[in-house]
Amino acid sequence: MTQLVLSEYRIMSDHEQQVLFPELIKKKRDGDRLTEGEIRDFVNAVRHQTIQESQIGAMLMAVWYRGMDAGETHILTQEMIHSGEVLCWPQEWAGLVVDKHSTGGVGDKVSLPLAPALAACGCKVPMISGRGLAHTGGTLDKLESIPGFSIHQSAEQLRHIMEAVGCCIVGQTESLVPTDKVLYALRDATSTVDSLPLITSSIMSKKGAESLSALVLDVKYGKAALSQDIKSARALAQSLVTTGSRLGMCVGAVLSRMDSPIGHCVGNTLEAIEAIECLKGRGPSDLLELVICLGGCLLKMISKVDTLASGKEEIRRVLENGEALSKFRAMLQAQGTAAEVVESLCATDSDYFSVLKRAKFRKELEVQEGGTVLEVDAMALAQVLYKLGTGRAQAGDPINHSVGAELLVRLGQRVVRGDPWVRIHYETPALTSELETILQGAIVIGKEGDLNTTALVTEFIPSDLEN
Ligand code: URA
C-alpha cells in the first residue's frame, strides 16, 4: 500500500558539502531566493544526516527571518513529502480519500465525530493525527482515554480498517515525512516555529504523504490559537491552500474563532465523552457546527454534493440517524477496544464512567458577580488544566487523561453571583487556591450588549467553498 519515492539524492563529497551549505545559508540570510536544486540539496542532507545541526538551525533562522515565496515553499514541501513513504490507495477509492487538519484549539474534539460521519457518507478517511503539546489537546490522547484503543496500526492494518470501516484515526509512522521530525525538533530548539513557510511545509508535507483526494483545514484564530488574529490566520490559510494546490491537491480552508473552548468539555476523557454525545445527536451547538461545516466542505470538494448546504445536510443526517455512531463503533472495535466497552460507550443512556476512568476529585467554582457570560478564556483554562496534568512539556511526557473541566454555563447565559460555572476534575497535583484564582479570572461577565456575536466560522478560502 505504501510507496517509497525518495527524490534523487545527489552524492556530494565532504568538501562540496562544506562549501555548499554555508553558501546556501548566506544566500537565504541575505534575502535571495533558493533554487529548486538548492532546496532539494538541503532536504536531502537533512534526510541523510550529511549536514550539521548548527547549519540546519542557521538555515531555519534565515528562512524565519527572510521568509520564502510560494514557489520555494512548494518545493520545500514537495521535497519533504518525498523524503519518506507516500501512502497509495486502491484505484476504486479515487476521489474519496479525505482528511481535515486543525491548527489546534482548546476543546477541539472535531476529528472524533467527523471521521466516522464522513465514512458514513461513503468517504475513506485515513486520519493521521497528533498528540497534544503544551496547552492544546491532541486527538490521539482523547482516543487513548478509551481502554484498549490503539493508535498504532501498521500500513496493512490501516488499509484493512479503511476497507472494512471506512475511517481510522492513527498516529504518524516513523517513515512518513522523516525530515519533518528533524526540522520540527530543531525549530522548537531555535525559536523558529512561528514561520509561515516552515509551518506550511510541515503541515502540508504530512498531508501530501497521505495522498488525499481532498483536505479541509480549520485555521483557528484568537487568544488560544496559533494565529492570534484573523489577518495572520488568513495568511496561514492562504499559504496552506496555495501550497496544496501547487502540489495538485484539492484543499480548502475555513477560518474559525478560538477564544472560548469548543463545546463544554476540556480534557481528554471528558472530550471523548462529548464527542460520543455528538455522535448520538446530542453534541453542543458549536462542536456540531464545526463538524457539519468541515464535513460539508469535504463532501462538496470531492463532488459528492453540489453545494455546501447539501453537504452540511448530509453530515447532519448521519449524525442524527446513528449511521456515524455505527462507523465510530466499528472503528473503536477495529482499533482494539473490547466489544463490551464499545457497547457500553455507544449505548443511548451510557454510564460512561463505568468504562472510562474518572478523576478522584471534582470541585465546582462559582461566579462572583451577576450578569451575562461574555467569554471563557480558553487559554487561561487550558493553562490551569495543563498544570493539573492534561498536557505535556515535551513529546513523550505522561499525561492524566481523567483531568479536565466541564463548563456549566454557556456564552450569553445570564448568571447570578453564586451560580456554579465550571466543574474541575483533578487528582494530583491538587487544585490550589492560586490555580482557582487564575480560573476565576478566565470567566468574563458583563453586559449582554457586549457579547461578541461574530459567527464561529468567519471565512472560507477559496471564498466559493462557501456556496
Ligand atoms: N502543526 C504542524 O504539524 N507543524 C507546524 O509547524 C505547526 C503545526
Residues whose N, C-alpha, C, O or C-beta is under 5 A from the ligand:
A	BS01	URA	V193 L198 I199 S202 I203
